[in-house]
Amino acid sequence: SQPEASSLHICCGSQCAHACGANPSSSLRQLREPGDGIAGIAADSLRINGGMRQFKQLRKPVSTLSIPGSMKTPCAGNRESVSAACTEEAGIALVGVHSEYPRYMEERGLGGGVCKGPGTIQGGPGTKQKPNVGYRLGRRKALFEKRKRISDYALVMGMFGIIVMVIENELSSAGVYTKASFYSTALKTLISVSTVILLGLIVAYHALEVQLFMIDNCADDWRIAMTWQRMSQIALELAICAVHPIPGQYYFLWTTKLANKNKAMGAELVPYDVALSLPMFLRLYLICRVMLLHSKLFTDASSRSIGALNRINFNTRFVLKTLMTICPGTVLLVFMVSLWIIASWTLRQCERFHDEEHANLLNAMWLIAITFLSVGFGDIVPNTYCGRGIAVSTGIMGAGCTALLVAVVSRKLELTRAEKHVHNFMMDTQLTKRLKNAAANVLRETWLIYKHTRLVKRVNPGRVRTHQRKFLLAIYALRKVKMDQRKLMDNANTITDMAKTQNTVYEIVSDMSTRQDTLEERINSLEDKLQSIQTQIENLPDMLTRCLTQHQERMDQRRNFLHPDAAVTGSSSGLPTPAPPLGSPMMLPHSRYREACRNNFLFS
């Protein structure tokens, strides 16, 4: 159920907004009594849904981001009423699919302001805005549903007219009544009424097509969509669907050469209903349109999105191809049976006035069947050009259906991928065994030839020739087996196997790429470590210099501590302190230096 907007009378200036319904907040104050539980629940529901004034700000449109600015800033004095009405209509337009809202596209003048469409408010006579994207999407979906319904109604009217036409012709040809009777006139009038309704539905269908074109292309004028292709299509459809037998009794003289009666000339008074009834079967093109509009591929948003990304045009041809892929046998059976019945009845209508053999429907069905199968015994032949044209059309359609049938049968007889792999494996195993046997035969005959020519005292020429003949046959068998293996490998390299090989190669390349990335990361890490080592090596001389300087300072401090007189003399004379001799304690290792200090202390 779609939400319905409250009927509001909006006025600017001195007038104020007034709702058609009563004020819910004033009328429901008495429901606040604690004793009435149902009334309390109803009051809470009204508060939450925005039915009361103090909770009206809880009401949100479906999409506030897609509402134009004119809806958010209406004229002063009735800002709240205008925004409530317009946002409510915008929400309905966004979610309204199965309902029609004619008020969206019409102007409603209320005082000085006009609310046009679901999302356009005119503050003055010159302002005008287009509907927003959300409204156009909702409107487009509603038009899609309406177009589908109109197409269904058109198909029903077309089939109804065809069925009534067949009934009227059969009853009149059987002699139940004449063309001048009331029943014939009533049935023809019914056909005319259904034809008029059908023409109106076709015009409405194309009007919806034009509206969808305007919404898709953001066009303002419908004349932009009226190209010569569209106008030609509309005129052709109207011409096809307008043909029908008119009420009344009208005859014409039909003269033809009878092939079954020694080519004698025959003339018969034939009603115009025959010429006007046969073209009514052209209305069956509406079946393809209904199939397209009801197809899941056409109505599903995900399918249409995928098709648009792959540049696929969803038309009747694509739907028929899909049906031929999914259920080819059923489609061919329905098409062939329908063509057989329709062609038989139309041939009977063309031939029954000149030849009594064609008055029987079974004879007409026999002629259509043998013509459809391209056999043509010649026992029954058409006399009129109308019947001959139907026979030629049947032969052409039969050739096409035969080709389709051969394609379907060959597809059904084709092995699946798993069956092909099993068959190839079994054939490969058998060929391998044959190859081993042929190679063993070659070796055996070679040994026997050597044995009977070199290892015997007396050579038997007949036996040698026999083994030589077997030797050549074994070589030929070996070559044939190798050729069969090569052919098997060539046949196994189908598109599916190539795709599998491509996937395998892709996986290998991806693995190599991953390993290469890992190797690059390790090389980068190794490079960083080498750079850090190089930096440390570059800093090594400075570190050694600092260490030697510190060591020299410590050595000077120790020498001054052990020989203070020499340090004072050296400092007073300004001469550098001579280096200690090699045997001095200062030049000794650390352990020997401590031992020398200990001995000096004991002696002192």
C-alpha positions as CSV (number, residue, x, y, z in Angstrom):
1,S,0.0,0.0,0.0
2,Q,1.3,3.4,-1.0
3,P,1.1,6.4,1.4
4,E,-1.4,9.0,0.5
5,A,-0.7,12.7,1.1
6,S,-3.2,14.7,3.0
7,S,-5.2,17.1,0.8
8,L,-3.8,20.6,1.7
9,H,-5.0,24.0,0.7
10,I,-1.9,26.1,0.6
11,C,-2.1,29.9,0.5
12,C,0.5,32.7,0.8
13,G,0.2,36.1,2.4
14,S,-2.7,36.6,4.8
15,Q,-4.1,33.1,4.4
16,C,-2.7,30.1,6.2
17,A,-2.3,26.4,5.6
18,H,-5.4,24.3,6.4
19,A,-5.7,20.5,6.3
20,C,-8.9,18.9,5.0
21,G,-9.0,16.5,8.0
22,A,-9.6,17.5,11.6
23,N,-6.8,18.4,13.8
24,P,-5.6,15.1,15.4
25,S,-3.9,16.7,18.4
26,S,-7.1,18.4,19.6
27,S,-9.3,15.5,18.8
28,L,-7.2,12.9,20.6
29,R,-6.6,14.7,23.9
30,Q,-9.3,12.6,25.5
31,L,-7.3,9.4,24.6
32,R,-4.7,10.2,27.2
33,E,-6.7,8.5,30.0
34,P,-4.8,5.6,31.5
35,G,-7.8,3.4,31.6
36,D,-8.2,2.9,27.9
37,G,-5.3,0.8,26.7
38,I,-6.3,0.5,23.1
39,A,-6.8,4.2,22.8
40,G,-3.4,4.8,24.4
41,I,-1.8,2.5,21.9
42,A,-3.5,4.3,19.0
43,A,-2.4,7.7,20.4
44,D,1.2,6.5,20.6
45,S,1.0,5.2,17.1
46,L,-0.3,8.6,15.9
47,R,2.4,10.4,17.7
48,I,5.2,8.2,16.2
49,N,3.7,8.4,12.7
50,G,3.5,12.2,12.9
51,G,-0.3,12.4,13.2
52,M,0.0,14.9,16.1
53,R,1.4,18.3,15.7
54,Q,4.0,18.0,18.5
55,F,5.5,14.9,16.8
56,K,5.2,16.1,13.2
57,Q,9.0,16.7,13.0
58,L,9.5,12.9,13.2
59,R,8.1,12.5,9.8
60,K,10.9,12.2,7.2
61,P,10.7,11.9,3.5
62,V,12.2,8.9,1.8
63,S,15.2,10.9,0.4
64,T,15.8,14.3,1.8
65,L,19.0,14.7,-0.1
66,S,17.2,14.6,-3.5
67,I,14.6,17.2,-2.6
68,P,15.1,20.5,-4.4
69,G,15.9,23.6,-2.5
70,S,12.5,25.2,-3.5
71,M,10.8,22.5,-1.4
72,K,12.9,23.3,1.6
73,T,12.3,27.1,1.5
74,P,8.7,27.8,0.6
75,C,7.0,31.1,0.8
76,A,6.5,32.8,4.1
77,G,3.4,32.3,6.1
78,N,2.8,28.7,5.1
79,R,6.3,27.2,5.2
80,E,5.3,24.2,7.3
81,S,2.3,23.2,5.3
82,V,4.0,23.5,1.9
83,S,7.1,21.6,3.0
84,A,5.0,18.8,4.5
85,A,2.8,18.4,1.4
86,C,5.6,18.5,-1.1
87,T,8.0,16.3,0.9
88,E,5.2,13.8,1.3
89,E,4.5,13.8,-2.4
90,A,8.3,13.4,-3.1
91,G,8.3,10.3,-0.9
92,I,5.3,8.9,-2.7
93,A,7.0,9.5,-6.1
94,L,10.1,7.7,-4.9
95,V,8.4,4.6,-3.7
96,G,5.3,4.7,-5.8
97,V,5.5,1.9,-8.4
98,H,2.2,0.2,-8.7
99,S,0.0,3.3,-8.4
100,E,-0.6,6.3,-10.6
101,Y,-0.2,9.8,-9.4
102,P,-1.5,12.2,-12.0
103,R,-1.2,15.1,-9.7
104,Y,2.6,15.1,-9.9
105,M,2.7,16.5,-13.5
106,E,-0.1,19.0,-13.1
107,E,0.1,22.5,-11.7
108,R,-1.9,23.4,-8.7
109,G,-2.3,27.1,-8.2
110,L,-2.8,28.0,-4.5
111,G,-2.8,31.7,-4.0
112,G,0.5,33.2,-5.0
113,G,2.5,29.9,-4.9
114,V,2.2,26.9,-7.1
115,C,3.4,23.4,-6.2
116,K,4.2,21.7,-9.5
117,G,5.0,18.0,-9.5
118,P,6.5,16.3,-6.5
119,G,9.4,18.5,-5.9
120,T,8.9,21.9,-7.6
121,I,7.3,24.9,-5.9
122,Q,7.0,28.1,-7.8
123,G,7.2,31.3,-5.8
124,G,6.2,33.4,-8.7
125,P,4.8,33.1,-12.3
126,G,8.3,32.9,-13.8
127,T,10.1,30.3,-11.7
128,K,10.2,26.7,-12.9
129,Q,12.2,23.7,-11.9
130,K,12.6,20.1,-13.2
131,P,11.7,17.1,-11.1
132,N,14.6,15.6,-9.1
133,V,16.4,12.4,-9.9
134,G,14.6,10.4,-7.3
135,Y,11.2,11.4,-8.7
136,R,12.3,10.6,-12.2
137,L,13.4,7.1,-11.1
138,G,10.1,6.4,-9.4
139,R,8.2,7.8,-12.4
140,R,10.3,5.6,-14.8
141,K,9.6,2.5,-12.8
142,A,5.9,3.3,-12.7
143,L,5.9,3.8,-16.5
144,F,7.6,0.4,-16.9
145,E,4.9,-1.3,-15.0
146,K,2.2,0.5,-16.9
147,R,3.8,-0.3,-20.2
148,K,3.9,-4.0,-19.2
149,R,0.2,-4.0,-18.4
150,I,-0.8,-2.2,-21.6
151,S,1.2,-4.7,-23.6
152,D,-0.6,-7.6,-21.9
153,Y,-4.0,-6.0,-22.6
154,A,-3.0,-5.5,-26.2
155,L,-2.0,-9.1,-26.6
156,V,-5.3,-10.2,-25.0
157,M,-7.3,-8.0,-27.4
158,G,-5.3,-9.2,-30.4
159,M,-5.8,-12.9,-29.5
160,F,-9.5,-12.3,-28.8
161,G,-10.0,-10.8,-32.2
162,I,-8.2,-13.7,-33.9
163,I,-10.2,-16.3,-32.0
164,V,-13.5,-14.6,-32.8
165,M,-12.5,-14.3,-36.5
166,V,-11.7,-18.0,-36.7
167,I,-15.1,-18.9,-35.1
168,E,-17.0,-16.6,-37.4
169,N,-15.3,-18.1,-40.5
170,E,-15.8,-21.7,-39.4
171,L,-19.4,-21.2,-38.6
172,S,-20.1,-19.4,-41.9
173,S,-18.1,-22.0,-44.0
174,A,-20.0,-24.9,-42.2
175,G,-23.3,-23.4,-43.3
176,V,-24.6,-22.6,-39.8
177,Y,-25.5,-19.1,-40.9
178,T,-24.8,-16.8,-43.8
179,K,-22.8,-13.6,-44.0
180,A,-26.0,-11.6,-44.0
181,S,-27.3,-13.1,-40.7
182,F,-27.4,-11.2,-37.4
183,Y,-24.9,-13.6,-35.8
184,S,-22.2,-12.9,-38.4
185,T,-22.8,-9.2,-38.0
186,A,-22.6,-9.4,-34.2
187,L,-19.3,-11.4,-34.3
188,K,-17.8,-9.0,-36.8
189,T,-18.9,-6.1,-34.7
190,L,-17.2,-7.7,-31.7
191,I,-14.0,-8.0,-33.8
192,S,-14.2,-4.3,-34.8
193,V,-14.6,-3.3,-31.2
194,S,-11.7,-5.3,-30.1
195,T,-9.6,-3.9,-33.0
196,V,-10.5,-0.3,-31.9
197,I,-9.4,-1.1,-28.4
198,L,-6.2,-2.7,-29.7
199,L,-5.4,0.4,-31.7
200,G,-5.9,2.6,-28.6
201,L,-3.7,0.3,-26.6
202,I,-0.9,0.4,-29.2
203,V,-1.1,4.2,-29.3
204,A,-0.9,4.2,-25.4
205,Y,2.0,1.9,-25.5
206,H,4.0,4.1,-27.8
207,A,3.0,7.2,-25.8
208,L,4.6,5.5,-22.7
209,E,7.6,4.7,-24.9
210,V,7.9,8.5,-25.6
211,Q,7.5,9.3,-21.9
212,L,10.3,6.9,-21.0
213,F,12.5,8.4,-23.7
214,M,11.8,11.9,-22.2
215,I,12.7,10.7,-18.7
216,D,15.8,8.9,-19.8
217,N,17.1,11.8,-21.8
218,C,15.8,14.6,-19.6
219,A,13.8,16.0,-22.5
220,D,11.0,18.6,-22.1
221,D,9.3,18.3,-25.5
222,W,7.8,15.0,-26.6
223,R,8.3,16.0,-30.3
224,I,12.0,15.3,-29.8
225,A,11.4,11.6,-29.4
226,M,9.2,11.4,-32.6
227,T,11.9,10.4,-35.1
228,W,11.0,9.0,-38.5
229,Q,11.9,5.5,-37.4
230,R,9.5,5.7,-34.5
231,M,6.7,7.2,-36.6
232,S,7.2,4.5,-39.3
233,Q,7.0,1.8,-36.6
234,I,3.8,3.3,-35.1
235,A,2.2,3.6,-38.6
236,L,3.2,0.0,-39.5
237,E,1.8,-1.5,-36.3
238,L,-1.5,0.5,-36.6
239,A,-1.8,-0.7,-40.2
240,I,-1.2,-4.3,-39.3
241,C,-3.6,-4.3,-36.3
242,A,-6.3,-2.3,-38.1
243,V,-7.0,-5.0,-40.8
244,H,-10.1,-7.1,-39.8
245,P,-13.3,-8.3,-41.4
246,I,-15.9,-5.5,-41.3
247,P,-19.6,-6.1,-40.6
248,G,-21.7,-6.7,-43.7
249,Q,-21.9,-8.9,-46.8
250,Y,-19.3,-8.1,-49.5
251,Y,-18.2,-10.4,-52.3
252,F,-15.7,-10.3,-55.2
253,L,-15.2,-12.6,-58.2
254,W,-12.1,-14.7,-57.8
255,T,-10.9,-16.3,-61.1
256,T,-8.1,-18.9,-61.1
257,K,-6.7,-21.9,-63.0
258,L,-7.5,-25.2,-61.4
259,A,-4.4,-27.4,-61.5
260,N,-6.3,-30.5,-60.3
261,K,-9.0,-30.2,-63.0
262,N,-7.0,-30.2,-66.2
263,K,-6.1,-26.5,-65.7
264,A,-9.6,-25.4,-66.2
265,M,-10.5,-21.8,-65.4
266,G,-12.8,-21.4,-62.4
267,A,-14.5,-18.3,-61.0
268,E,-16.2,-18.1,-57.6
269,L,-17.8,-15.4,-55.5
270,V,-15.6,-15.1,-52.5
271,P,-16.4,-12.8,-49.5
272,Y,-14.0,-10.1,-48.6
273,D,-13.6,-11.6,-45.2
274,V,-11.1,-14.1,-46.6
275,A,-8.7,-11.3,-47.7
276,L,-9.3,-9.4,-44.4
277,S,-9.1,-12.3,-42.0
278,L,-5.7,-13.8,-43.0
279,P,-3.6,-10.7,-42.2
280,M,-5.0,-10.7,-38.6
281,F,-2.4,-13.4,-37.8
282,L,0.2,-10.8,-38.1
283,R,-1.0,-9.6,-34.7
284,L,1.0,-12.4,-33.2
285,Y,4.1,-10.2,-33.1
286,L,2.7,-8.9,-29.8
287,I,3.7,-12.3,-28.2
288,C,7.4,-11.4,-28.7
289,R,6.8,-8.0,-27.1
290,V,5.1,-9.6,-24.1
291,M,7.9,-12.1,-23.8
292,L,10.4,-9.4,-23.7
293,L,8.7,-7.3,-21.1
294,H,8.0,-10.3,-18.9
295,S,11.5,-11.7,-19.2
296,K,13.6,-11.8,-16.0
297,L,16.6,-10.7,-18.0
298,F,14.7,-7.5,-18.9
299,T,13.0,-6.8,-15.6
300,D,15.9,-7.7,-13.3
301,A,18.1,-4.7,-12.4
302,S,21.2,-6.7,-11.8
303,S,20.9,-8.4,-15.2
304,R,20.4,-5.1,-17.0
305,S,23.4,-3.6,-15.1
306,I,25.6,-6.5,-16.2
307,G,24.3,-6.2,-19.7
308,A,25.0,-2.5,-19.8
309,L,28.5,-3.1,-18.6
310,N,29.1,-5.7,-21.3
311,R,27.3,-3.5,-24.0
312,I,24.4,-6.0,-24.4
313,N,21.1,-4.7,-25.9
314,F,18.2,-6.4,-24.2
315,N,15.8,-6.9,-27.1
316,T,13.5,-9.6,-28.4
317,R,16.3,-11.2,-30.4
318,F,18.4,-11.6,-27.2
319,V,15.5,-13.1,-25.3
320,L,14.8,-15.6,-28.1
321,K,18.5,-16.6,-28.2
322,T,18.4,-17.1,-24.5
323,L,15.3,-19.4,-24.8
324,M,17.0,-21.3,-27.6
325,T,20.0,-21.9,-25.3
326,I,17.9,-22.9,-22.3
327,C,15.2,-25.0,-23.8
328,P,15.8,-25.4,-27.6
329,G,13.6,-28.4,-28.0
330,T,10.5,-26.8,-26.4
331,V,10.9,-23.6,-28.4
332,L,11.2,-25.4,-31.7
333,L,8.3,-27.7,-31.0
334,V,6.0,-24.9,-30.1
335,F,7.0,-22.8,-33.1
336,M,6.7,-25.7,-35.6
337,V,3.3,-26.8,-34.3
338,S,1.9,-23.3,-34.3
339,L,3.2,-22.7,-37.8
340,W,1.7,-25.9,-39.0
341,I,-1.7,-25.2,-37.6
342,I,-1.9,-21.5,-38.8
343,A,-0.5,-22.3,-42.2
344,S,-3.0,-25.2,-42.6
345,W,-6.0,-23.0,-41.7
346,T,-4.9,-20.1,-43.9
347,L,-4.3,-22.5,-46.9
348,R,-7.8,-24.0,-46.4
349,Q,-9.4,-20.5,-46.4
350,C,-7.7,-19.7,-49.6
351,E,-8.4,-22.9,-51.4
352,R,-11.8,-24.1,-50.1
353,F,-13.9,-22.0,-52.5
354,H,-12.3,-23.5,-55.7
355,D,-11.4,-27.1,-54.8
356,E,-13.4,-29.4,-52.5
357,E,-10.3,-31.4,-51.6
358,H,-8.9,-28.4,-49.7
359,A,-12.2,-27.9,-47.8
360,N,-11.1,-30.7,-45.6
361,L,-8.6,-29.3,-42.9
362,L,-6.8,-32.7,-42.8
363,N,-5.9,-32.4,-46.5
364,A,-4.5,-28.9,-45.9
365,M,-2.5,-30.1,-43.0
366,W,-1.1,-32.9,-45.1
367,L,0.0,-30.5,-47.9
368,I,1.6,-28.2,-45.3
369,A,3.4,-31.1,-43.7
370,I,5.0,-32.5,-46.9
371,T,5.8,-28.9,-48.0
372,F,7.4,-28.1,-44.6
373,L,9.5,-31.3,-44.8
374,S,10.6,-30.5,-48.4
375,V,9.1,-33.8,-49.7
376,G,6.3,-32.6,-52.0
377,F,4.5,-35.7,-53.3
378,G,2.3,-33.7,-55.6
379,D,-1.0,-35.5,-54.8
380,I,-2.5,-32.3,-53.5
381,V,-1.4,-28.9,-55.0
382,P,-2.6,-25.4,-54.3
383,N,-4.6,-23.6,-57.1
384,T,-4.7,-20.0,-56.1
385,Y,-1.8,-17.6,-55.8
386,C,-2.7,-17.1,-52.2
387,G,-2.3,-20.9,-51.5
388,R,0.9,-21.0,-53.5
389,G,2.3,-18.1,-51.6
390,I,1.5,-19.9,-48.3
391,A,3.1,-23.1,-49.6
392,V,6.3,-21.2,-50.6
393,S,6.4,-19.5,-47.2
394,T,5.9,-22.8,-45.5
395,G,8.8,-24.4,-47.4
396,I,11.2,-21.5,-46.5
397,M,10.2,-21.8,-42.8
398,G,10.6,-25.6,-43.0
399,A,14.1,-25.2,-44.3
400,G,15.0,-22.9,-41.5
401,C,13.4,-25.1,-38.8
402,T,15.2,-28.1,-40.2
403,A,18.5,-26.3,-39.9
404,L,17.7,-25.3,-36.4
405,L,16.6,-28.9,-35.6
406,V,19.9,-30.2,-36.9
407,A,21.8,-27.7,-34.8
408,V,19.8,-28.6,-31.7
409,V,20.3,-32.4,-32.2
410,S,24.0,-32.0,-32.8
411,R,24.3,-30.0,-29.6
412,K,22.4,-32.7,-27.7
413,L,24.7,-35.4,-29.1
414,E,27.9,-33.5,-28.4
415,L,29.9,-34.9,-25.5
416,T,30.3,-32.8,-22.4
417,R,33.6,-31.6,-21.1
418,A,33.9,-34.5,-18.5
419,E,32.9,-37.1,-21.1
420,K,35.5,-35.7,-23.6
421,H,38.2,-36.0,-20.9
422,V,37.2,-39.6,-20.1
423,H,37.1,-40.5,-23.8
424,N,40.4,-38.9,-24.5
425,F,42.0,-40.7,-21.5
426,M,40.6,-44.1,-22.6
427,M,41.8,-43.5,-26.2
428,D,45.2,-42.4,-25.0
429,T,45.5,-45.6,-22.9
430,Q,44.6,-47.8,-25.8
431,L,47.0,-46.1,-28.2
432,T,49.8,-46.4,-25.6
433,K,49.2,-50.2,-25.4
434,R,49.1,-50.4,-29.2
435,L,52.3,-48.4,-29.4
436,K,54.1,-50.8,-27.0
437,N,52.8,-53.8,-28.9
438,A,54.0,-52.4,-32.2
439,A,57.4,-51.6,-30.8
440,A,57.7,-55.1,-29.4
441,N,56.7,-56.6,-32.8
442,V,59.4,-54.5,-34.5
443,L,62.0,-55.8,-32.0
444,R,60.8,-59.4,-32.3
445,E,60.9,-59.4,-36.1
446,T,64.4,-57.8,-36.1
447,W,65.7,-60.5,-33.8
448,L,64.1,-63.3,-35.9
449,I,65.5,-61.9,-39.1
450,Y,69.0,-61.8,-37.5
451,K,68.5,-65.3,-36.1
452,H,67.5,-66.8,-39.4
453,T,70.2,-65.1,-41.4
454,R,73.2,-65.2,-39.1
455,L,72.7,-67.8,-36.5
456,V,71.7,-70.8,-38.6
457,K,73.9,-73.0,-40.8
458,R,71.5,-73.0,-43.7
459,V,69.4,-69.9,-44.5
460,N,65.7,-70.4,-45.4
461,P,64.8,-67.6,-47.8
462,G,61.0,-68.2,-47.4
463,R,61.1,-67.8,-43.7
464,V,63.4,-64.7,-43.9
465,R,60.9,-63.1,-46.4
466,T,58.0,-63.8,-44.0
467,H,59.8,-62.2,-41.1
468,Q,60.8,-59.2,-43.3
469,R,57.2,-58.8,-44.3
470,K,56.0,-58.9,-40.7
471,F,58.8,-56.5,-39.8
472,L,57.5,-53.9,-42.4
473,L,53.9,-54.4,-41.1
474,A,55.1,-53.8,-37.6
475,I,56.8,-50.5,-38.7
476,Y,53.7,-49.4,-40.5
477,A,51.6,-50.2,-37.4
478,L,54.0,-48.2,-35.2
479,R,53.8,-45.2,-37.5
480,K,50.0,-45.4,-37.6
481,V,49.7,-45.5,-33.8
482,K,52.0,-42.4,-33.5
483,M,49.8,-40.6,-36.1
484,D,46.7,-41.5,-34.1
485,Q,48.3,-40.2,-31.0
486,R,49.1,-36.9,-32.7
487,K,45.5,-36.6,-34.0
488,L,44.2,-37.3,-30.5
489,M,46.3,-34.5,-29.1
490,D,45.2,-32.1,-31.7
491,N,41.5,-32.9,-31.1
492,A,42.0,-32.6,-27.3
493,N,43.3,-29.1,-27.7
494,T,39.8,-27.5,-27.8
495,I,38.8,-24.1,-26.6
496,T,37.9,-25.4,-23.2
497,D,41.3,-27.0,-22.8
498,M,43.0,-23.9,-24.0
499,A,41.1,-21.9,-21.4
500,K,42.2,-24.4,-18.8
501,T,45.8,-24.1,-20.0
502,Q,45.5,-20.3,-19.9
503,N,44.2,-20.5,-16.3
504,T,47.2,-22.7,-15.3
505,V,49.6,-20.4,-17.0
506,Y,48.0,-17.4,-15.2
507,E,48.4,-19.2,-11.9
508,I,52.1,-19.9,-12.6
509,V,52.8,-16.3,-13.7
510,S,51.0,-15.0,-10.6
511,D,53.1,-17.3,-8.4
512,M,56.3,-16.1,-10.2
513,S,55.2,-12.5,-9.7
514,T,54.6,-13.1,-6.0
515,R,58.0,-14.8,-5.6
516,Q,59.6,-11.9,-7.5
517,D,58.0,-9.4,-5.2
518,T,59.3,-11.3,-2.2
519,L,62.8,-11.4,-3.7
520,E,62.7,-7.7,-4.3
521,E,61.7,-7.1,-0.7
522,R,64.6,-9.3,0.5
523,I,67.0,-7.5,-1.8
524,N,65.8,-4.1,-0.5
525,S,66.3,-5.3,3.0
526,L,69.8,-6.5,2.2
527,E,70.6,-3.2,0.5
528,D,69.5,-1.3,3.7
529,K,71.7,-3.5,5.8
530,L,74.7,-3.0,3.5
531,Q,74.1,0.8,3.7
532,S,74.1,0.6,7.5
533,I,77.4,-1.4,7.4
534,Q,78.9,1.1,5.0
535,T,77.9,4.0,7.3
536,Q,79.5,2.2,10.3
537,I,82.7,1.6,8.3
538,E,82.9,5.2,7.4
539,N,82.5,6.2,11.0
540,L,85.2,3.7,12.2
541,P,88.3,6.1,11.7
542,D,86.7,8.8,13.9
543,M,85.8,6.3,16.5
544,L,89.4,4.9,16.5
545,T,90.8,8.4,16.7
546,R,88.7,9.2,19.7
547,C,89.6,5.9,21.4
548,L,93.3,6.4,20.9
549,T,93.0,10.0,22.2
550,Q,91.2,8.8,25.3
551,H,93.8,6.1,25.8
552,Q,96.7,8.5,25.5
553,E,95.1,10.8,28.0
554,R,94.6,8.0,30.5
555,M,98.3,6.9,29.9
556,D,99.4,10.5,30.6
557,Q,97.4,10.6,33.8
558,R,98.9,7.3,35.1
559,R,102.5,8.5,34.3
560,N,101.9,11.7,36.1
561,F,100.6,9.8,39.0
562,L,103.6,7.4,39.2
563,H,106.3,10.1,38.5
564,P,105.1,13.4,39.8
565,D,108.7,14.9,39.8
566,A,109.2,14.2,36.1
567,A,105.8,15.7,35.4
568,V,106.6,18.9,37.4
569,T,110.0,19.2,35.7
570,G,108.5,18.7,32.3
571,S,105.8,21.2,32.9
572,S,108.2,23.8,34.3
573,S,110.8,23.4,31.5
574,G,108.1,23.4,28.9
575,L,109.7,20.4,27.2
576,P,107.6,17.5,26.2
577,T,107.7,14.6,28.5
578,P,109.9,11.8,27.1
579,A,108.3,8.6,26.4
580,P,109.0,5.9,29.0
581,P,111.4,3.2,28.0
582,L,110.2,-0.1,26.8
583,G,111.0,-1.8,30.0
584,S,109.3,0.8,32.1
585,P,106.1,0.0,33.9
586,M,104.1,2.3,31.7
587,M,104.8,0.2,28.6
588,L,104.1,-3.0,30.3
589,P,100.8,-4.8,30.0
590,H,98.1,-4.1,32.5
591,S,98.7,-7.2,34.6
592,R,102.5,-6.8,34.7
593,Y,102.0,-3.1,35.5
594,R,99.9,-4.0,38.6
595,E,102.5,-6.5,39.7
596,A,105.3,-3.9,39.4
597,C,103.3,-1.4,41.4
598,R,102.8,-4.1,44.2
599,N,106.6,-4.9,44.3
600,N,107.5,-1.2,44.6
601,F,105.1,-0.8,47.5
602,L,106.5,-3.8,49.4
603,F,110.1,-2.6,48.9
604,S,109.3,0.8,50.1
